[in-house]
Amino acid sequence: MIPAESSDSESSPEKPPVPVVRVADQIHRRLRQAILGGELPARTRLIELELAAKLEVSRTPVREAISRLVSDLLVKPLPHGGVEVVDMSQELEDIFSIREALEGTAARLAAERIAPEEVDNLQDLLGRERALPLDDYAKRAELNNIFHTAVLHAARAPRLTLMVEGFREFFLHESQLVRYGKRHTESALKQHQDIIDALRARDGKRAEKVVRNHLRQSMARMRDSSISQSVSLTL
């Protein structure tokens, strides 16, 4: 029901409308994140009727979401109905190679341009990462991405930032962190410290090398992992 308008416009100033997120948009975003995050591995079948029942929605928004995933090249139609998740392994390899080059360059520039308080902020972020329980995957992914974004912004290169941000959906996800054991996590945190140390020393060459190695190892963990997970679809 639409609320009645107030007769006293001065005492009740208009509020900006709250954007309504369409159901199809929610389904598309959830499925897209599940595919990119590895929760829905290659060759997983997505059947419209089954998804609609699981999500307790009509088939129309599910059909639209799947159609958009086909356009995203994340799923492909099957001859006898439904779609299946495509093999993203080669594309992810390419994306990580591009991201490695871009973020490595950003780290080199950041070493020249970063402010002391930004280095302190990175050290604080790392302290918060270290304080988290190993299984707090959501917060760990969030802080990790904040850390990398802070290094990126310290480069003071808007065009470079825009290019890296285009790969944000391929940044570390909560589902990927499940694959990290204690040893891998400690190694990643040590690399974050190495990045900070290089930036603090204004050593651009070392900062670029550490970031490239950090991202290369992250891709290797994703590639070598044989863990498959089933997605819990909720809106």
C-alpha positions in Angstrom: 0.0 0.0 0.0 1.3 3.5 -0.9 1.3 5.8 2.2 -0.9 8.9 2.0 0.9 12.2 1.4 1.2 14.6 4.3 -0.7 17.8 4.0 2.1 19.7 5.8 4.9 19.6 3.3 7.2 21.9 5.4 7.0 19.6 8.5 7.5 16.5 6.4 10.3 17.0 3.9 10.4 14.6 1.0 12.8 11.8 1.4 14.6 10.3 -1.6 13.0 7.1 -2.8 14.6 3.9 -1.6 15.7 1.9 -4.6 13.9 -1.4 -5.0 16.1 -4.3 -5.9 14.4 -6.5 -8.4 14.1 -10.2 -7.7 15.7 -11.0 -11.0 18.7 -8.8 -10.1 19.1 -10.5 -6.8 19.0 -13.9 -8.3 21.5 -12.9 -11.1 23.9 -11.4 -8.6 23.7 -14.4 -6.2 24.3 -16.9 -9.0 27.0 -14.8 -10.6 28.9 -14.6 -7.2 28.5 -18.3 -6.7 30.0 -19.1 -10.1 32.9 -16.6 -9.8 33.5 -17.7 -6.2 33.7 -21.3 -7.1 30.6 -22.4 -5.2 29.0 -23.5 -8.4 31.8 -25.4 -10.2 32.1 -26.0 -14.0 29.4 -28.3 -15.5 26.9 -27.7 -12.7 23.4 -27.7 -14.2 21.1 -24.9 -13.5 17.5 -25.8 -14.2 14.9 -23.0 -14.2 12.1 -24.9 -12.5 14.4 -26.3 -9.7 15.9 -22.9 -9.0 12.5 -21.3 -8.8 11.3 -23.9 -6.3 14.4 -23.6 -4.2 14.3 -19.8 -4.1 10.5 -19.8 -3.7 10.0 -17.4 -6.5 8.2 -17.6 -9.9 10.0 -18.9 -12.9 10.0 -15.4 -14.6 12.8 -13.8 -12.6 14.8 -17.0 -12.7 14.5 -17.1 -16.4 15.7 -13.5 -16.7 18.6 -14.1 -14.4 19.7 -17.2 -16.3 19.4 -15.3 -19.6 21.8 -12.7 -18.2 24.2 -15.3 -17.1 24.3 -16.7 -20.7 25.1 -13.1 -21.9 27.8 -12.9 -19.2 29.3 -16.1 -20.7 29.2 -17.7 -17.3 26.7 -20.5 -18.3 25.8 -22.1 -21.6 22.6 -23.7 -22.8 22.3 -27.5 -22.9 20.7 -29.3 -25.9 17.9 -30.8 -23.8 17.1 -27.9 -21.6 18.6 -26.0 -18.8 22.1 -24.5 -18.7 25.4 -25.5 -17.2 28.3 -23.5 -15.7 31.2 -23.0 -18.0 34.7 -23.9 -17.2 36.2 -20.6 -15.9 39.7 -22.0 -15.2 41.4 -20.5 -18.3 39.6 -17.2 -18.1 40.5 -16.9 -14.4 44.2 -17.6 -15.3 44.1 -14.8 -17.8 42.3 -12.4 -15.4 44.8 -13.1 -12.6 47.7 -12.5 -15.0 46.2 -9.1 -16.0 45.4 -8.3 -12.4 48.9 -9.2 -11.3 50.4 -6.8 -13.8 48.0 -4.0 -12.9 48.3 -4.3 -9.2 52.0 -4.8 -9.4 52.3 -1.5 -11.2 50.0 0.1 -8.7 52.2 -1.1 -5.8 55.3 0.4 -7.5 53.6 3.7 -8.0 52.2 3.6 -4.4 55.7 3.2 -3.0 56.5 6.6 -4.6 53.3 8.4 -3.7 51.8 6.9 -0.5 51.4 9.1 2.6 52.7 7.9 6.0 49.2 7.8 7.4 48.2 5.5 4.6 51.0 3.1 5.5 49.8 3.2 9.1 46.3 2.4 8.0 47.6 -0.6 6.1 49.4 -1.8 9.2 46.2 -1.4 11.2 44.2 -3.4 8.6 46.8 -6.2 8.9 46.5 -6.2 12.6 42.7 -6.6 12.3 43.3 -9.5 9.8 45.6 -11.2 12.2 43.2 -10.9 15.1 40.4 -12.6 13.2 39.5 -16.3 13.8 40.7 -18.5 11.0 37.1 -19.5 10.1 35.7 -15.9 9.9 35.8 -16.2 6.2 33.4 -13.3 5.4 35.4 -10.8 7.4 38.7 -12.1 6.2 37.7 -11.6 2.6 36.3 -8.2 3.4 39.5 -7.0 5.1 41.7 -8.5 2.4 39.9 -6.7 -0.4 40.0 -3.4 1.7 43.8 -3.9 2.0 44.4 -4.4 -1.7 42.1 -1.4 -2.5 44.0 0.8 -0.1 47.3 0.0 -1.9 45.6 0.6 -5.2 44.3 4.0 -4.2 47.7 5.0 -2.8 49.1 4.8 -6.4 47.1 8.0 -7.2 46.4 6.7 -10.7 42.7 7.0 -11.4 42.9 5.2 -14.8 44.8 2.3 -13.3 42.3 2.2 -10.4 39.4 2.0 -12.9 41.0 -0.9 -14.7 41.6 -2.9 -11.6 38.1 -2.2 -10.3 36.8 -3.9 -13.4 38.1 -7.2 -12.0 36.5 -6.6 -8.5 34.2 -9.6 -8.9 37.2 -11.8 -9.3 38.8 -10.6 -6.0 39.0 -13.0 -3.1 35.6 -14.3 -2.0 34.5 -15.9 1.2 34.0 -19.2 -0.5 37.6 -19.3 -1.7 39.0 -18.7 1.8 37.5 -22.0 2.9 40.3 -23.5 0.9 43.0 -21.8 2.9 44.5 -23.7 5.8 46.4 -22.1 8.6 49.7 -22.3 6.8 48.3 -20.6 3.7 46.6 -17.9 5.8 49.8 -17.1 7.7 51.7 -17.0 4.4 49.3 -14.5 2.9 49.4 -12.3 6.0 53.2 -12.4 5.9 53.1 -11.2 2.3 50.8 -8.4 3.3 53.4 -7.4 5.9 56.1 -7.6 3.2 54.0 -5.2 1.0 53.7 -2.7 3.9 57.4 -2.9 4.5 58.2 -2.2 0.9 55.8 0.7 0.8 57.2 2.1 4.0 60.7 1.9 2.6 59.5 3.5 -0.7 61.0 0.6 -2.6 58.8 0.4 -5.7 60.7 -2.5 -7.3 60.3 -4.6 -4.2 56.7 -3.6 -3.7 55.8 -4.7 -7.2 57.6 -8.0 -6.9 55.9 -8.9 -3.6 52.4 -8.0 -4.9 53.0 -10.0 -8.1 54.2 -13.0 -6.1 51.3 -12.7 -3.6 48.7 -12.8 -6.4 50.5 -15.6 -8.2 50.4 -17.8 -5.1 46.7 -16.9 -4.6 45.9 -18.1 -8.1 48.0 -21.3 -7.5 45.9 -22.1 -4.4 42.7 -21.7 -6.4 44.0 -23.8 -9.3 45.3 -26.7 -7.1 42.3 -26.9 -4.8 40.1 -29.9 -5.4 37.5 -28.8 -2.9 34.0 -28.5 -4.3 31.1 -26.9 -2.4 27.4 -26.9 -2.9 25.8 -23.4 -3.0 23.2 -22.4 -0.5 21.0 -20.0 -2.5 19.3 -17.4 -0.5 18.1 -13.9 -1.3 
